[in-house]
């Protein structure tokens, strides 16, 4: 018998043949792997979202901490300044001088004058704190005014680095 007359060898049923008994298990494997693939994409999105939220929360906490330190530092210095003031008006002037020095404001502008005028009552309230416990309310009112008029917290003013001007002898 020659090879041309031989019957082709039988081939086993494959998953490619939908009528094959192996087709159902292959479909189940594909569905299982597809579900795992979808789960890894969901996990990636969840991790990315969490990291973004954590970064935003960390930044918000860092800003709140910085503002709290700046607030406490300025109010501690202000309390020392107004302790020796003769009256509330002098305490307000001392507070304005302190704020001007802390922010490096050596010249005047309309905006700076407005901020200094609104800050004077904070110093006056701190001066009168023994008689009237209102410095917290005065400071909160000042911060609220500044935020409403400038669309940025007052404490951001302390973030701007002002380089020293070199002295030149001629």
C-alpha positions in Angstrom: 0.0 0.0 0.0 1.3 3.4 -0.9 1.1 6.5 1.2 -1.3 8.1 -1.1 -3.9 5.4 -0.4 -3.5 5.6 3.3 -6.2 7.2 5.4 -5.2 10.4 7.1 -4.4 10.0 10.8 -7.2 11.0 13.1 -6.7 14.3 14.9 -7.9 14.8 18.4 -10.7 17.3 19.0 -9.4 20.8 19.8 -10.7 23.8 21.7 -11.0 25.6 18.3 -13.8 23.3 17.4 -16.9 24.6 19.3 -18.5 21.2 19.3 -15.4 19.7 21.0 -15.7 18.6 24.6 -12.5 20.7 25.3 -14.3 23.9 24.2 -16.2 24.4 27.4 -13.2 24.1 29.7 -11.2 26.5 27.4 -14.1 29.1 27.6 -14.1 28.7 31.4 -10.4 29.3 31.5 -10.7 32.4 29.3 -13.5 33.7 31.5 -11.4 33.1 34.6 -8.4 34.8 33.1 -10.5 37.7 31.9 -11.9 38.2 35.4 -8.4 38.2 36.8 -7.3 40.8 34.2 -10.3 43.0 35.1 -9.5 42.7 38.8 -6.0 43.9 38.2 -7.2 46.9 36.3 -9.7 47.7 39.2 -6.8 47.3 41.7 -4.6 49.7 39.6 -7.3 52.3 39.5 -8.0 51.9 43.3 -4.3 52.3 44.1 -3.9 55.3 41.9 -7.0 57.0 43.3 -5.8 56.3 46.9 -2.3 57.6 46.2 -3.8 60.8 44.7 -6.2 61.2 47.6 -3.4 60.5 50.1 -1.1 63.0 48.4 -3.8 65.7 48.5 -4.6 65.0 52.1 -0.9 65.1 53.0 -0.6 68.4 51.2 -3.6 69.8 53.0 -2.3 68.7 56.4 1.1 70.2 55.6 -0.5 73.5 54.7 -2.6 73.5 57.9 0.5 72.7 60.0 2.5 75.5 58.4 -0.4 78.0 59.0 -0.7 76.9 62.6 3.0 77.4 63.2 3.0 80.8 61.5 -0.1 81.8 63.4 1.4 80.8 66.8 4.7 82.3 66.0 3.3 85.7 64.9 0.8 85.8 67.8 3.6 85.0 70.3 5.7 87.8 69.0 2.7 90.1 68.9 1.9 89.3 72.5 5.4 90.3 73.5 5.1 93.5 71.5 1.8 94.6 72.9 2.6 93.7 76.5 4.5 97.0 76.9 2.0 99.2 75.0 0.4 102.1 76.8 -3.1 101.5 75.3 -5.0 99.7 72.6 -4.1 102.3 69.9 -0.3 101.9 70.7 -0.8 98.1 70.7 -2.3 98.4 67.2 0.6 100.4 66.0 3.1 98.0 67.5 1.2 95.1 65.8 1.4 96.9 62.5 5.1 97.5 62.9 5.7 93.9 63.7 3.7 92.7 60.7 5.4 95.1 58.4 8.8 93.8 59.7 7.9 90.1 59.4 6.7 90.5 55.9 9.6 92.7 54.8 7.3 95.6 53.8 9.6 98.6 53.7 7.4 100.6 51.4 3.7 101.3 51.3 0.9 100.4 48.9 -2.8 100.7 49.1 -3.2 96.9 49.6 -0.5 96.8 52.3 -2.1 99.8 54.1 -5.5 98.0 54.0 -4.0 94.8 55.5 -2.2 96.7 58.2 -5.3 98.6 59.1 -7.3 95.4 59.3 -4.6 93.8 61.4 -4.4 96.5 64.1 -7.6 95.3 65.8 -6.0 91.9 66.3 -3.1 93.5 68.2 -5.6 95.7 70.2 -7.6 92.6 71.1 -4.5 90.8 72.2 -3.5 93.8 74.3 -7.0 93.8 76.0 -7.0 90.0 76.3 -7.0 90.1 80.1 -10.1 92.2 80.2 -11.8 90.8 77.1 -11.0 87.3 75.7 -11.5 88.3 72.1 -8.1 87.9 70.4 -9.1 84.5 68.8 -12.2 86.1 67.4 -10.3 89.2 66.2 -7.7 87.0 64.5 -10.4 84.8 62.9 -12.2 87.8 61.6 -9.0 89.2 60.1 -8.2 85.8 58.5 -11.7 85.6 57.1 -11.5 89.1 55.7 -8.2 88.4 54.1 -9.4 85.2 52.5 -12.6 86.8 51.3 -10.8 89.8 49.7 -7.6 88.2 48.5 -8.9 84.6 47.7 -5.8 83.2 49.5 -5.1 82.6 53.2 -3.2 85.4 54.9 -0.5 83.0 56.0 0.6 82.4 52.4 2.3 85.9 52.7 4.9 84.3 54.9 5.9 81.8 52.1 7.4 84.3 49.8 11.1 84.4 50.3 12.4 88.0 50.1 16.2 87.9 49.4 18.4 90.3 51.3 19.6 93.1 49.1 23.4 93.2 49.1 24.9 96.4 50.5 27.2 98.1 48.1 29.7 100.8 49.2 30.6 103.4 46.7 
